[in-house]
């Protein structure tokens, strides 16, 4: 059996692409757009205790649950990580992609570190930056989902979150969504092709050496 025949059954390591950014930078839109037409990417849907916005539905943007239900999920161990943001809790359920499919997470920097510990060697992390803080404020105001008090809080948190950029594999400025998406797709293609994510290569090389 030659290398070409053996390669038909080669399996790539499952990867988890993790995205973080201050609120308003556009990571949610990016991750949803990235996964919308990609059958080989499965987006993790987070759980939250906040109320859905007008354009959100249960199971799509989030799983919207009560505080009591959220605490029950913590006790059952169904959440990889969770955190409190303002008056609400957000959590990330375990994700089991099908063979040949990778996972996509939208979490904060603490969630990224938790995922990195949960899936050692399988996390590829991205941190998205705004073009400027003034542009970030403009985006928060434009989406019309937050009070002035909430916007002020999110702006104060932005610098704290940005300070953790050095923990990530890739840092991208999300100035233009289409350009950022293309950059992310290119990175995903490269990461999937890396030797460390192709465990079958070792045996393939051994086969070549025996010929």
VMD Tcl script that draws the C-alpha trace (Angstrom):
set ca {
  {0.00 0.00 0.00}
  {1.66 3.23 -1.15}
  {1.55 6.70 0.38}
  {-1.16 7.99 -1.97}
  {-3.51 5.14 -1.02}
  {-2.82 5.55 2.69}
  {-3.41 9.30 2.46}
  {-7.07 8.68 1.61}
  {-7.69 7.82 5.27}
  {-5.58 10.53 6.86}
  {-7.16 12.42 9.72}
  {-6.36 15.96 10.79}
  {-6.39 17.04 14.41}
  {-9.56 18.91 15.43}
  {-8.84 22.60 16.01}
  {-10.69 25.26 17.99}
  {-10.52 28.82 16.67}
  {-11.11 31.26 19.53}
  {-12.01 34.93 19.04}
  {-11.90 37.68 21.66}
  {-12.38 41.45 21.46}
  {-13.82 44.36 23.42}
  {-17.58 44.71 23.05}
  {-18.46 46.48 19.81}
  {-15.36 45.52 17.78}
  {-17.37 43.01 15.74}
  {-16.30 39.54 16.83}
  {-19.88 38.18 16.96}
  {-20.65 39.33 13.42}
  {-17.30 37.99 12.25}
  {-17.70 34.54 13.80}
  {-21.27 34.15 12.55}
  {-20.32 35.25 9.04}
  {-17.27 32.97 9.11}
  {-19.36 29.92 9.99}
  {-22.50 30.73 7.98}
  {-21.32 29.07 4.75}
  {-18.56 26.86 6.13}
  {-19.71 23.27 6.64}
  {-16.36 22.45 8.25}
  {-16.74 25.01 11.06}
  {-19.13 24.65 14.02}
  {-19.91 27.79 16.01}
  {-20.32 27.43 19.76}
  {-23.49 29.09 21.04}
  {-22.94 30.65 24.44}
  {-25.41 30.72 27.33}
  {-26.47 33.91 29.10}
  {-28.85 35.13 31.78}
  {-29.53 38.46 30.06}
  {-32.72 39.10 28.13}
  {-32.65 38.69 24.32}
  {-32.54 41.83 22.22}
  {-35.18 42.46 19.54}
  {-33.13 40.82 16.78}
  {-32.03 37.79 18.85}
  {-33.60 34.38 19.29}
  {-32.99 31.46 21.65}
  {-30.41 28.99 20.33}
  {-29.16 31.34 17.62}
  {-27.28 34.24 19.20}
  {-27.37 32.72 22.71}
  {-29.16 30.21 24.87}
  {-31.17 32.58 27.06}
  {-31.76 31.06 30.50}
  {-32.70 32.14 34.02}
  {-30.11 32.65 36.77}
  {-31.34 29.45 38.43}
  {-30.95 27.43 35.23}
  {-27.49 28.86 34.66}
  {-26.41 27.79 38.15}
  {-27.75 24.29 37.45}
  {-25.61 24.07 34.29}
  {-22.57 25.04 36.36}
  {-23.35 22.29 38.86}
  {-23.81 19.71 36.08}
  {-20.45 20.63 34.56}
  {-21.86 21.38 31.12}
  {-19.98 24.69 30.85}
  {-16.30 24.88 29.92}
  {-16.07 28.37 31.39}
  {-18.33 31.14 32.60}
  {-18.06 34.73 33.80}
  {-20.18 37.58 35.10}
  {-20.39 40.72 32.94}
  {-22.25 43.62 34.53}
  {-25.37 42.01 36.06}
  {-25.46 38.94 33.85}
  {-23.67 35.60 33.48}
  {-22.23 34.24 30.25}
  {-21.03 30.66 29.78}
  {-19.54 28.41 27.11}
  {-21.00 24.88 26.75}
  {-18.77 21.98 25.70}
  {-18.46 21.66 21.93}
  {-18.00 18.35 20.07}
  {-17.48 19.00 16.34}
  {-17.97 16.13 13.89}
  {-14.89 14.50 12.37}
  {-13.24 16.87 9.90}
  {-14.97 19.86 11.47}
  {-13.38 22.50 13.69}
  {-14.94 24.56 16.47}
  {-15.28 28.34 16.72}
  {-15.62 30.15 20.05}
  {-16.51 33.76 20.87}
  {-15.19 34.36 24.42}
  {-13.20 36.84 26.52}
  {-9.50 36.49 27.34}
  {-10.18 34.48 30.49}
  {-12.39 32.10 28.54}
  {-9.63 31.72 25.97}
  {-7.14 30.65 28.65}
  {-9.65 28.16 30.05}
  {-10.22 26.69 26.58}
  {-6.46 26.51 26.06}
  {-6.17 24.40 29.19}
  {-9.17 22.27 28.17}
  {-7.85 21.59 24.64}
  {-4.03 21.71 24.84}
  {-2.39 22.08 21.45}
  {-5.71 22.57 19.68}
  {-6.45 26.25 20.32}
  {-5.74 28.90 17.68}
  {-6.54 32.29 19.21}
  {-7.43 35.62 17.62}
  {-7.75 39.00 19.29}
  {-9.60 41.70 17.36}
  {-8.74 45.37 17.86}
  {-10.81 48.40 16.89}
  {-9.19 50.94 14.54}
  {-9.39 53.45 17.43}
  {-11.26 53.92 20.70}
  {-13.29 56.75 19.17}
  {-14.40 54.37 16.40}
  {-15.27 51.77 19.02}
  {-17.49 54.26 20.85}
  {-19.13 55.22 17.55}
  {-19.95 51.55 16.83}
  {-21.41 51.03 20.30}
  {-23.59 54.11 19.94}
  {-24.61 53.21 16.38}
  {-25.92 49.74 17.24}
  {-28.38 51.31 19.69}
  {-28.40 48.40 22.12}
  {-26.81 49.97 25.19}
  {-27.56 52.82 27.53}
  {-25.06 55.66 27.93}
  {-24.05 54.15 31.27}
  {-23.47 50.76 29.69}
  {-21.42 52.29 26.85}
  {-19.26 54.13 29.38}
  {-18.68 50.85 31.23}
  {-17.81 48.98 28.04}
  {-15.36 51.70 27.00}
  {-13.69 51.51 30.41}
  {-13.42 47.74 30.06}
  {-12.04 47.95 26.52}
  {-8.54 49.04 27.54}
  {-8.38 46.33 30.21}
  {-9.32 43.68 27.64}
  {-6.91 45.06 25.02}
  {-4.06 44.80 27.54}
  {-4.25 40.99 27.21}
  {-3.56 40.97 23.46}
  {-0.13 39.39 24.01}
  {-1.74 36.11 25.08}
  {-3.09 35.50 21.57}
  {-1.63 33.83 18.48}
  {-2.99 36.45 16.10}
  {-3.97 40.10 16.60}
  {-6.04 41.74 13.85}
  {-7.43 45.26 13.48}
  {-11.06 44.90 12.43}
  {-11.38 48.00 10.29}
  {-13.10 46.32 7.36}
  {-15.12 43.15 8.02}
  {-14.58 41.63 4.55}
  {-10.81 42.10 4.76}
  {-10.64 40.74 8.30}
  {-12.71 37.70 7.30}
  {-10.41 36.95 4.39}
  {-7.38 37.23 6.65}
  {-8.97 34.85 9.17}
  {-9.84 32.34 6.43}
  {-6.26 32.42 5.17}
  {-4.92 31.82 8.67}
  {-7.31 28.91 9.23}
  {-6.14 27.31 6.00}
  {-2.50 27.62 7.05}
  {-3.11 26.35 10.59}
  {-4.95 23.28 9.31}
  {-1.98 22.48 7.08}
  {0.68 22.70 9.79}
  {2.61 19.51 10.49}
  {1.76 19.57 14.21}
  {-1.94 19.30 13.33}
  {-1.42 16.43 10.88}
  {-0.67 13.34 13.05}
  {-0.82 11.02 10.02}
  {2.34 12.53 8.52}
  {4.69 10.60 10.79}
  {3.42 7.25 9.47}
  {3.35 8.59 5.92}
  {7.02 9.54 6.13}
  {7.86 6.13 7.60}
  {6.13 4.52 4.60}
  {8.20 6.61 2.20}
  {11.42 5.66 3.96}
  {10.59 1.97 3.61}
  {10.10 2.11 -0.17}
}
mol new
graphics top color blue
foreach p $ca { graphics top sphere $p radius 0.5 }
foreach p [lrange $ca 0 end-1] q [lrange $ca 1 end] { graphics top cylinder $p $q radius 0.2 }
display resetview
